C-alpha cells in the first residue's frame, strides 16, 4: 500500500510572542489579557490581513502566521512593531518576532517542519519590540525593502542542525531611544544561550545611515578612497551596540543622488545621516564630514580633516577612527539632552539618568543614580542602566561629591553586573576597570582597561574611564595621551573639567607641573563647584611656588566641602602610589 503523499510548499513564516508574558500576567492578569486582546484587534490582526497573511494558530501569548511572500511578512512585522511602540499605556505589551522562509509541511490547517522551527527560534532570540529574520528571508527582501538591516552573524539555534544567518531590522519608530542613551546599551538575555545584538535592541535605538562621500576632485583614485572611507566607517560604527547602522547596500543605493537629506532619512528609515566629501590638491587631501538630524535637517556635528595623501590605508584608518569617535559622543549627547528639559523619570527613567549625568552637578548626579535604580526595577537586565549607575558613581568619587564611603563598592557592583550581563561590551569592561581601581585591585583594573580598548578604541566613552585607570596605575604619560585624544574628539564633554584636572595631576606626577597649571586653571573655571578641581589647582600652585594662589585654592576647596577629611581624600585618589593621597592630605591639613 502506497504511503500518503506529504504536502509541502515554500512559505514565509512569522512567529511572535509577548515578551515577559508570565511576569505581566502575574502583576495584572485581567489587565494584561484585555490589553493583549485590544492590541490584537486594533493592530496585529488588521496588519496581517493587509499584508495577505494567514494566522495558522495562536497560543495564550503568541501566534504563527503564514505569508506567501517574505516581503509581505517583513513589512507586516515592521508595521506591527511601529504601532506597538506607540502604545505606552500600562501594561506595556511588546512582541518579539522571528521570520523565516523555508519548506513547510501542510497538515490540514496546521504547518510543520524546519521552516517553522527556525522562525520560532528566531523569535526566541529577538528582544522585546524587535524583529529577527533568517538569511533566507533576507535574501528575498534585501533589494526590495529599504529597512535598515543589521547583520547579526550566524547563530546556533536550539534543536536546529545547522547554523542560521540572522539579520535584525530597525523599524521606523524614531522615538523609542531609551536604551540607546546608555552609551553602549546591551540589554536583556539571549535565550538561545549566547549573547546577541538582536533586532529588538537595534529597533529601539537610534539609527544612522552613512551616505557615500562626494568626490569633489572627480578622480578615480579618490573615488575608491571615498568608498573605502564609507565602508570602513559603517564597519566601525556597527561596533557601537547601542546604534543601528544601515547596511552598506542600503547606503550605497543613494550614491549619486542629490536630494533633501530628510527625504533620504525617511527612505532609509533612519534618524541620523552622516555625509561628507573628499577633495585632493597636489599631495594634500581634505575630508569633511557632517552629521545631520534626519527629522529637522539640522547639523549636529561637523569636522574637517586635512592630511598628506600618502600611505592611503593608514590615512583612511586614521580619519575613520576620528570620525567614528567624534560621532559617538555627538549622537549620545544629542539623544540624552533632547529638545526640551529633563525627561520625566516616571515615564523615562533611563533617559532621565543620562540627562542628569550629562548635567554634571552634585544634585544631578544623585538624581541620575535614583533614575538608573528605578530603571533597573523595571528591567533588572538593563546593561545601560547599570552603566549609568557606574558612571554616576565614578563622577561622584572623582569629584569629591561622594556622600558614602560605600560608593566605591557600589560602583564596582554596578559595573560587575553590566559586565556579567554583556561580557563583550567595551564600555562595561572599561567601567569595571575603574571600579576595580577604586577598590585597590590595580593589576586586574589595568587588564580590563586594556581589554576594553582592544574591543573598541574608537569610543570616547571608553577612552575616559581607561585614562583614569592608567592614571591610577601610574601610567601618567599614556593616560594623558588618551585624555588628549578624547577631548580633541569631544571638546565639549560634560566631564571635561574632571579630565583636565586628572591630566594636570598626571603632569605633576611626571615632574612637569607647569604643563598642568593651565589645565587645572581651565578646570576650575569650568566647574568651580567641584572640590577635585580646586585641590588639584592648589597642589600644582604649591609645587610651582605660587603659595598665595595655593592658599586661595585651598579656601575654595573647603567652601565646596567644609567636612573634608583624610578619609575622603583616600577615596578620591585610589592611586597605586599611596603617597599621592598623603600629599593632598598634608596640603589640606587633614593628614
C-alpha positions in Angstrom: 0.0 0.0 0.0 1.5 3.4 -1.1 2.2 5.9 1.6 0.1 9.1 1.7 1.9 11.9 -0.1 3.1 14.6 2.2 2.0 18.1 1.0 4.8 20.7 1.1 5.2 24.3 0.0 7.6 27.2 0.3 6.4 29.9 2.6 7.4 32.9 4.7 6.7 32.1 8.4 6.3 34.7 11.1 6.4 33.6 14.7 5.6 36.1 17.5 5.1 36.1 21.2 4.7 38.6 24.1 7.9 39.4 25.9 7.6 38.9 29.7 4.1 37.5 29.4 4.3 35.5 32.7 5.5 38.5 34.6 2.8 40.7 33.1 0.1 38.1 34.0 1.4 37.8 37.5 1.2 41.5 38.0 -2.2 42.1 36.4 -3.9 39.1 34.8 -7.1 40.8 33.8 -5.4 44.0 32.5 -2.8 42.1 30.5 -5.4 39.9 28.8 -7.5 42.9 28.0 -4.5 44.9 26.6 -3.4 41.9 24.5 -6.9 41.5 23.0 -7.0 45.2 22.2 -3.6 45.1 20.5 -4.6 42.0 18.5 -7.9 43.6 17.4 -6.5 47.1 16.6 -3.0 46.4 15.4 -1.9 42.8 14.8 -4.9 41.3 13.0 -5.5 44.3 10.7 -1.8 44.3 9.7 -1.8 40.6 9.0 -4.9 40.9 6.8 -3.5 44.0 5.0 -0.4 42.0 4.1 -2.2 38.9 3.0 -1.1 36.7 5.9 -2.9 33.7 7.3 -3.0 33.1 11.1 -2.2 29.4 11.4 -2.6 29.2 15.2 -2.4 31.2 18.3 -1.3 30.4 21.9 -2.0 32.4 25.0 0.6 35.0 24.2 1.8 34.1 20.7 0.9 33.2 17.1 2.2 31.6 14.0 1.4 33.3 10.7 2.0 32.2 7.1 2.7 34.5 4.2 3.2 33.7 0.5 5.8 36.5 0.3 8.8 37.3 2.5 8.3 41.0 1.6 4.7 40.9 3.0 5.9 39.1 6.2 8.7 41.6 6.9 6.6 44.6 6.0 3.8 43.4 8.3 6.2 42.7 11.2 7.7 46.3 10.9 4.2 47.8 10.8 3.1 45.9 13.9 6.2 46.9 15.9 5.9 50.5 14.9 2.3 50.7 16.0 3.0 48.7 19.2 5.8 51.1 20.1 3.3 54.0 20.0 1.1 52.3 22.7 2.7 53.3 26.0 -0.2 52.6 28.3 0.3 50.1 31.1 0.5 47.1 30.9 3.1 47.6 28.2 2.8 44.8 25.6 5.8 44.1 23.5 6.2 41.4 20.8 9.2 39.5 19.8 9.1 38.5 16.1 11.0 35.9 14.1 10.7 35.4 10.3 12.0 32.6 8.1 11.5 31.5 4.5 11.5 27.7 4.1 9.9 24.5 3.1 6.9 23.6 5.3 4.7 20.5 5.7 0.9 21.0 5.5 -1.4 19.1 7.8 -4.9 20.4 7.5 -4.8 24.0 8.7 -1.6 23.4 10.6 2.0 23.6 9.4 5.2 21.9 10.5 8.9 21.5 9.6 12.2 23.2 9.8 10.8 26.3 8.1 8.5 26.8 11.1 11.0 25.7 13.7 13.6 28.3 12.6 11.1 31.1 12.7 10.2 30.1 16.3 13.9 30.1 17.3 14.4 33.4 15.7 11.5 34.8 17.7 13.2 33.4 20.8 16.4 35.5 20.3 14.7 38.7 19.4 14.5 41.4 22.1 11.2 43.0 23.2 9.9 45.1 20.3 12.4 43.6 17.9 12.5 41.5 14.7 15.0 38.8 13.7 14.9 37.3 10.2 16.9 34.4 8.7 19.4 34.9 5.9 16.9 33.0 3.7 14.3 35.7 4.3 16.9 38.5 4.0 17.9 37.2 0.5 14.2 37.6 -0.6 13.8 41.2 0.7 17.3 42.8 0.7 16.8 44.6 -2.7 13.1 45.2 -2.3 12.8 46.9 1.1 14.6 50.0 2.5 14.6 49.0 6.1 18.0 49.2 7.8 19.1 45.6 8.0 21.8 44.6 10.5 23.9 41.5 10.0 23.9 39.7 13.4 26.1 36.8 12.2 25.5 33.1 12.3 23.7 31.6 15.2 23.4 28.0 16.5 19.7 27.8 17.3 18.4 25.3 19.7 17.5 21.9 18.0 18.4 23.3 14.6 21.1 21.2 13.0 22.8 23.9 11.0 23.9 27.5 11.9 21.5 30.1 10.7 22.4 33.6 9.4 20.4 36.2 11.3 19.6 39.8 10.4 17.9 42.4 12.5 15.6 45.2 11.3 15.3 48.6 12.8 11.7 49.7 12.5 10.8 53.2 11.6 10.0 54.3 15.1 12.4 57.1 16.0 11.1 57.9 19.4 11.9 54.8 21.5 15.5 55.6 22.3 15.5 54.7 26.0 18.2 52.0 25.9 20.1 53.9 23.3 21.1 56.6 25.7 23.0 54.1 27.7 26.2 54.7 25.7 26.6 51.1 24.7 23.4 49.7 25.9 23.2 45.9 25.6 20.1 44.8 27.5 18.2 41.6 28.1 19.3 38.0 27.8 19.6 35.7 24.9 17.5 32.6 25.4 19.4 30.7 22.7 22.4 30.6 25.1 24.6 33.2 23.5 24.5 36.9 23.9 23.5 38.6 20.6 22.9 42.1 19.3 19.3 41.5 18.4 16.9 43.3 16.2 14.9 44.5 19.2 17.9 46.0 20.7 18.6 47.7 17.4 15.0 48.5 16.7 14.6 50.6 19.8 17.9 52.5 19.3 18.8 55.5 17.1 19.6 54.6 13.5 22.2 56.1 11.3 23.0 56.0 7.6 26.5 56.8 6.3 26.0 58.2 2.8 28.7 57.8 0.0 31.1 60.7 0.4 31.2 63.1 -2.6 34.4 63.0 -4.7 35.0 66.7 -5.4 38.2 66.0 -7.3 36.5 63.8 -9.9 39.5 61.4 -9.7 39.0 57.7 -10.0 41.6 57.0 -7.3 39.8 59.4 -4.9 36.5 57.7 -5.8 38.0 54.5 -4.4 39.2 56.3 -1.3 35.7 57.8 -0.7 34.1 54.4 -0.9 36.7 52.9 1.4 36.1 55.6 4.0 32.4 54.9 4.0 32.7 51.2 4.1 35.2 51.3 7.0 33.0 53.9 8.8 30.0 51.6 8.5 32.0 48.7 9.9 33.5 50.7 12.8 30.1 52.3 13.7 28.5 48.9 13.8 30.6 48.0 16.8 28.6 50.5 18.8 25.9 48.2 20.1 23.5 50.9 21.1 23.5 52.3 17.5 21.7 50.8 14.5 23.8 51.4 11.3 22.2 50.9 7.9 23.9 48.3 5.7 26.4 49.1 3.0 24.0 48.1 0.3 21.3 50.4 1.5 23.7 53.3 2.0 25.3 52.9 -1.5 21.9 52.8 -3.1 21.9 56.6 -2.5 25.2 57.1 -4.4 25.0 59.9 -7.0 21.7 61.2 -5.7 21.4 64.9 -4.7 18.2 65.2 -2.8 17.0 66.5 0.6 18.6 64.7 3.5 15.3 64.4 5.3 13.9 62.5 2.3 16.8 60.1 2.3 16.4 59.6 6.1 12.7 58.8 5.5 13.5 56.4 2.7 16.2 54.6 4.7 14.1 54.7 7.9 16.9 56.4 10.0 17.0 59.3 12.4 20.6 60.5 11.6 22.6 60.8 8.4 26.4 61.2 8.0 27.5 62.7 4.8 30.9 64.1 3.6 33.2 65.0 0.8 36.8 64.4 -0.3 39.0 66.9 -2.2 42.6 66.3 -3.3 45.0 69.1 -4.3 48.6 68.0 -5.1 49.9 66.0 -2.2 47.2 67.2 0.3 43.7 65.8 0.9 40.8 67.4 2.7 37.9 65.3 4.1 34.8 66.9 5.6 32.1 65.1 7.4 28.8 66.3 8.9 26.1 64.6 11.0 22.6 65.7 10.2 19.3 65.1 12.1 17.1 63.4 9.5 13.9 64.8 11.1 14.8 68.5 11.5 17.6 68.7 8.9 19.8 70.5 11.4 23.5 69.9 11.6 24.6 68.2 14.9 28.3 67.9 14.3 30.9 68.6 11.6 34.6 68.5 11.2 37.4 68.8 8.6 40.5 66.6 8.3 43.5 67.9 6.3 46.2 65.4 5.7 49.1 64.4 3.4 47.9 62.0 0.8 50.3 59.1 1.4 50.1 55.6 3.0 46.4 55.6 1.9 45.2 52.7 4.1 46.8 54.2 7.2 45.3 57.6 6.3 41.9 56.1 5.8 42.1 54.3 9.1 43.2 57.4 10.9 40.3 59.6 9.5 37.7 56.9 10.1 38.9 56.5 13.8 38.5 60.2 14.4 35.1 60.5 12.7 33.7 57.5 14.5 34.9 58.5 17.9 33.5 62.1 17.5 30.2 60.8 16.2 29.7 58.5 19.2 29.7 61.4 21.7 27.8 63.8 19.4 25.0 61.2 19.0 24.9 60.3 22.7 24.7 63.8 24.0 22.1 64.7 21.4 19.9 61.8 22.4 20.1 62.4 26.2 19.6 66.1 26.1 16.8 66.0 23.5 15.0 69.2 22.5 13.5 70.0 25.9 14.3 69.9 29.6 14.9 66.8 31.7 12.6 63.9 30.8 10.1 62.7 33.3 11.8 60.0 35.5 8.4 58.3 36.0 7.9 57.7 32.2 11.5 57.5 31.1 13.9 56.7 34.0 16.8 55.6 31.8 16.8 58.7 29.6 16.4 60.8 32.7 19.5 59.1 34.2 21.5 60.0 31.1 20.2 63.6 31.1 21.2 64.2 34.7 24.7 62.6 34.2 25.3 65.0 31.3 24.1 67.8 33.6 27.2 67.1 35.7 26.2 68.6 39.0 26.1 67.1 42.5 22.3 67.0 42.7 22.0 65.9 39.1 24.4 63.0 39.8 22.4 61.8 42.8 19.2 62.1 40.7 20.9 60.0 38.0 21.6 57.3 40.5 18.0 57.3 41.6 16.7 57.2 38.0 19.1 54.4 37.0 18.0 52.4 40.1 14.3 52.9 39.1 15.1 51.8 35.5 16.5 48.6 37.0 13.4 47.9 39.0 11.5 47.8 35.6 14.2 45.9 33.8 16.8 44.2 36.0 18.8 43.1 33.0 19.3 46.6 31.5 23.0 46.9 30.9 22.5 50.6 30.0 21.1 51.3 33.5 24.0 49.6 35.2 26.4 51.6 33.0 24.7 54.8 34.0 24.8 53.8 37.6 28.5 53.1 37.4 29.2 56.3 35.5 27.4 58.4 38.2 29.4 56.7 41.0 32.6 57.4 39.2 31.8 61.1 38.8 30.8 61.3 42.5 34.0 59.6 43.6 36.4 61.6 41.4 34.9 65.0 42.0 34.6 64.5 45.8 30.8 64.7 45.7 30.5 61.2 47.2 28.4 61.1 50.3 29.0 57.5 51.2 32.3 55.6 51.7 30.4 52.6 50.2 30.2 54.2 46.8 33.4 52.6 45.6 31.8 49.2 46.3 28.6 50.4 44.7 30.5 51.4 41.6 32.2 48.0 41.4 29.0 46.1 41.8 27.1 48.1 39.2 30.0 47.6 36.7 30.3 43.9 37.6 26.6 43.4 36.8 26.9 45.3 33.5 29.9 43.1 32.6 28.3 39.8 33.6 25.1 40.7 31.5 27.2 41.7 28.5 30.7 40.2 28.6 31.7 41.5 25.2 30.6 45.1 25.8 33.6 47.5 25.7 32.0 50.2 28.0 31.1 47.7 30.7 34.7 46.4 30.7 36.0 50.0 31.0 33.7 50.9 33.8 34.5 47.6 35.6 38.2 48.5 35.3 37.6 51.8 37.1 35.6 50.0 39.8 38.5 47.6 40.4 40.9 50.5 40.7 38.8 52.3 43.3 38.9 49.2 45.5 42.7 48.9 45.1 42.9 46.0 42.6 45.1 47.8 40.1 46.6 44.9 38.2 43.2 43.5 37.3 41.9 47.0 36.6 44.6 47.6 34.0 43.9 44.2 32.4 40.2 45.1 32.0 41.1 48.6 30.7 43.3 47.0 28.0 40.5 44.6 27.1 38.0 47.5 26.7 40.4 49.3 24.4 41.0 46.2 22.4 37.3 45.8 21.9 36.7 49.4 20.8 39.4 52.0 20.9 37.2 54.3 18.9 34.9 55.1 21.8 35.3 58.4 23.7 33.2 56.7 26.4 35.9 54.1 26.8 38.9 56.5 26.5 37.8 58.4 29.6 37.4 55.5 32.0 40.6 53.8 30.7 42.5 57.1 31.0 41.5 57.2 34.7 42.6 53.6 35.2 46.0 54.3 33.6 46.4 57.4 35.8 45.6 55.5 39.0 48.1 52.8 37.9 50.9 55.2 37.4 51.0 55.3 33.6 50.6 59.0 33.6 52.0 59.8 30.1 49.9 57.2 28.3 46.8 58.3 30.3 47.3 61.9 29.2 47.7 60.9 25.5 44.4 59.1 25.9 42.7 62.1 27.6 44.1 64.5 24.9 42.7 62.4 22.1 39.3 62.1 23.9 39.0 65.8 24.5 40.1 66.6 20.9 37.3 64.3 19.7 34.7 65.5 22.2 35.9 69.0 23.2 32.6 69.9 24.9 32.5 66.7 27.0 30.3 67.1 30.1 33.1 65.9 32.4 35.8 68.0 30.7 36.7 69.7 34.0 37.4 66.3 35.7 39.5 65.0 32.8 41.5 68.3 32.7 42.2 68.0 36.4 43.3 64.4 36.1 45.6 65.4 33.3 47.0 68.3 35.4 47.7 65.8 38.2 49.4 63.5 35.8 51.7 66.2 34.6 52.6 66.9 38.2 53.4 63.2 38.7 55.6 63.4 35.6 57.6 66.3 37.1 56.1 68.9 34.8 53.6 70.9 37.0 54.0 73.9 34.6 52.2 71.9 31.9 49.4 71.0 34.3 48.8 74.6 35.5 46.8 75.9 32.6 44.7 72.7 32.6 44.0 73.0 36.3 43.1 76.7 35.8 40.6 75.9 33.0 39.0 73.1 35.1 38.3 75.5 38.0 36.7 78.0 35.6 34.6 75.3 34.0 33.4 73.7 37.3 34.1 76.0 40.3 31.8 73.8 42.4 34.0 70.7 42.0 36.2 70.1 45.0 38.7 68.0 43.0 39.4 70.9 40.6 40.4 73.2 43.5 42.7 70.8 45.3 44.5 69.8 42.1 45.0 73.5 41.4 46.2 74.1 44.9 48.8 71.2 44.7 50.1 72.4 41.3 50.3 76.0 42.5 52.2 74.9 45.6 54.6 72.8 43.5 55.3 75.9 41.4 56.0 78.1 44.5 52.8 80.1 44.0 51.8 79.9 47.6 49.2 82.7 47.6 47.4 81.0 44.8 47.6 77.7 46.6 46.0 79.2 49.7 43.1 80.7 47.7 42.5 77.3 46.0 42.6 75.5 49.4 40.0 78.0 50.8 37.8 77.4 47.7 38.1 73.6 48.3 36.9 74.0 51.9 33.9 76.1 50.6 33.0 73.1 48.4 33.5 70.5 51.1 33.7 72.0 54.7 33.6 68.5 56.0 36.6 67.2 54.1 39.0 64.8 55.8 41.7 62.3 55.0 39.1 59.5 54.5 37.5 61.5 51.6 41.0 62.2 50.1 41.8 58.4 50.3 38.6 57.6 48.5 39.1 60.3 45.8 42.7 59.2 45.0 42.8 55.4 44.6 46.3 55.6 43.1 48.6 52.6 43.4 51.2 55.1 44.7 49.7 55.8 48.1 52.0 58.8 48.6 49.7 60.8 46.3 46.6 60.9 48.7 49.0 61.5 51.6 50.5 64.6 49.9 47.0 66.0 49.3 46.0 65.3 53.0 49.1 67.1 54.1 48.5 70.1 51.8 44.9 70.4 53.1 46.0 70.0 56.7 43.9 66.8 57.3 46.8 64.3 57.4 
